[in-house]
Amino acid sequence: MIKQQNTACPATDEFLAAVDIGAGQRVLQVAVGDRLFDPDDVTTVTGDAAYLGDPLGGPYDRIVVTAGVAGISPHWLDQLAPGGVIYAPVAHGGMHPVLAVTKRAAGPHARPVLWGDFPPATGPLRPDALFHDPDRVLRGPATYRLPGGHLALSEDNYQDLWFFLAARDARITRAELDDPDFDPDRGRLAKHEPAHGTAWIQTDGSITAVGEGSTTVLNLLLAQATQWDKTLDRPRFTQWQCGFQLDDLVSHPLWLPHRWQLSTPATTRFSPVEPRARRWPSETRPAATSPRRPRPVAAPSR
């Protein structure tokens, strides 16, 4: 079942434009909370039926999902008309950007079209087994801090950085720090290593870390952000694309994003991020790889 939560979703003109619905198209809405479309014009499924879609009503030109999901139901793909698109907010680094998903011979393919967050689904569309996020608020005080100035970020390219980091590293998530000097309004982008600590990078370019081994996490986060900034020249989040891998270990199989790659001509190929169900425990994960750069010395906090 899909559970409504007090989480803002971009149910705005921007979202409606992103899903690209044209006159005469058949539309299936997998809804949570307020419905976005006139129910006379679309077919809507909710609750336990959401995973199954509408088996008797397809094919559909557009399937629009308005809950944060872990992946794409195989049933939705079966109900998609040739040339049709699924628009779904799929979990990525603690957020749920909207992906435009199409069918190809090799399997589903996606590109991000809108950054945002949605109320998370529960049950088969977002199984707990696929998520190992930390508590939304982690205990402070901060162990180390690096001042701003390393990166000049706007709201838009902070989103671009967030998407890049989550495509590169399965340990990117969203969290807050219980510390009087931590302002969540400056960003909640975090790299969480359960065995070592957590580090945040915020819109002013500052990095804050907590935990016994947090200097390692801090320096890795800085190196990855520098790669996005200097090596790749700050690609937009809409420049990414991915394939999918079917995860049939959960009770209801889902197609999960797999092998995020940049779609620019001079693209840099990245190793795939492991599916969420296989990301932990941390002791068994391979070490993160980052470009070799001089590491800053993090000064202790007050």
Stockholm file with secondary structure:
# STOCKHOLM 1.0

chainA/1-302         MIKQQNTACPATDEFLAAVDIGAGQRVLQVAVGDRLFDPDDVTTVTGDAAYLGDPLGGPYDRIVVTAGVAGISPHWLDQLAPGGVIYAPVAHGGMHPVLAVTKRAAGPHARPVLWGDFPPATGPLRPDALFHDPDRVLRGPATYRLPGGHLALSEDNYQDLWFFLAARDARITRAELDDPDFDPDRGRLAKHEPAHGTAWIQTDGSITAVGEGSTTVLNLLLAQATQWDKTLDRPRFTQWQCGFQLDDLVSHPLWLPHRWQLSTPATTRFSPVEPRARRWPSETRPAATSPRRPRPVAAPSR
#=GR chainA/1-302 SS CCCCCSCCCCCSHHHHHHTTCCTTCCEEEECCSSCCSCTTTSEEECGGGTTTCCTTTCCEEEEEECSBBSSBCHHHHHTEEEEEEEEEEBCBTTBCCEEEEEEETTEEEEEEEECCCCCBCCGGGSCGGGCCCCCSEEECCCSEEECSCSCCCCHHHHHHHHHHHHHHCTTEEECEEECTTCCGGGCCEEEEETTTEEEEECTTSCEEEESTTHHHHHHHHHHHHHIIIIISCCCCGGGEEEEEEEECSSSSCEEEEEEEEECSTTCCCCCCCCCGGGSCCGGGSCCCCCCCCCCCCCEECC
#=GC SS_cons         CCCCCSCCCCCSHHHHHHTTCCTTCCEEEECCSSCCSCTTTSEEECGGGTTTCCTTTCCEEEEEECSBBSSBCHHHHHTEEEEEEEEEEBCBTTBCCEEEEEEETTEEEEEEEECCCCCBCCGGGSCGGGCCCCCSEEECCCSEEECSCSCCCCHHHHHHHHHHHHHHCTTEEECEEECTTCCGGGCCEEEEETTTEEEEECTTSCEEEESTTHHHHHHHHHHHHHIIIIISCCCCGGGEEEEEEEECSSSSCEEEEEEEEECSTTCCCCCCCCCGGGSCCGGGSCCCCCCCCCCCCCEECC
//
